[in-house]
């Protein structure tokens, strides 16, 4: 997995950095779609997605790539969980795209 989260296209992206830091990560990480050449949106690492992937796939280890892309960013952040209707979703995903948004 990457040390940050990326996405191409529309839809919810809870950790999207629609700012200078996101642009920096996109540029340094060469984050463009292989087929379309579209720039990928970049955001902080979303550990809730990692936890959910672990629930589904039961992996025993993981490799984190592109840590160097984050070099020089003074403060790094990560998403640890989602909250929906006052309830903490720790490693669970909302049931709909609207709830994720």
Buried (B, 14 or more C-beta within 10 A) or exposed (E): BBBBBBBBEEEEBBBBBEEEBBEBBBEBBEBBEEEEEEBBBBBBBBBBBBBBBEEEEEEEEEEEEBEEBBEEEEEEEBBEEBEEEEEEBEBBBBEEEEEBE
